[in-house]
Amino acid sequence: MIKLKEIVKEAYIDPADAGKSINYALDDLKLSLKRVRNPEKWAEKYHRSLPGVIDTMERLTHLFGKMK
């Protein structure tokens, strides 16, 4: 499986490869979300980072809503 870091390294993605690239990235995200354990504990430990993380999640949620 292609890692997201390898995809992001490319400054330009050919339109013909864009669909595969986004699917690989979404698969990586899905796997990462499955591995999430104890988000409450993480939030308590990294409370300063939490607003930025929540903002990023909201932006991604909004973006995914446009992909319907």
N, C-alpha and C positions, 0 to 999 in steps of 0.2 A: 504494500500500500504506500502511496506517495504521502509524505508528511507535509503538513501545512507550511512549514518553514521552507521547504523546497519550492512550493508553489509561489510563496510570497517573494522569494528571491528574484523572480522574474519581474522586471519593471513593466513589460508589455506581455499581455496574454492574447494570443491569436484568437479571434472570434470563433474559429472552428473548434478550438480546444477549451473555450470558456465554460461550456456545459460540463465537461469532465472535471475541470478544475474546481468548480463550485461544488459539484457532487462529492469530490474527495474531501474538500474542506468541511462540508456538512457531515460527512461520515466521521471525520476526526472529532468534530464537535459533539456528535451523538455519543461516541465512545467516551469522551471526556466527561460528559454529563452523567453517564452511567456510573463512573468511578467516584462521583462526588459523595463524600461521607461527612456527616456532622457540619453542615454549613453554619449552624448557630455558633458552634465553638470557634470556627474560623472567623466569623463576624465579630465575636467578642475579642479575639486576639488581634485582628487587623481592623479595628473599628475606624481608623483614620482613612483606610483605603476603601471602605465600604461605599461611600457616596459615589465615587468614580466607577466602582464595579456595578452598582445598581444602574447608574446612568448608561453604561455600556450595554448592559442587559436590555434596558428599555429601548435603546437605539436598535439593537439587533432584532428585538421582538417586532418593532415597527417595520424594519426592513423585511423580515420574513413575512409579515402580513402583506407586503406589496408583491411577494412572489406567488401568491395564490393563482 
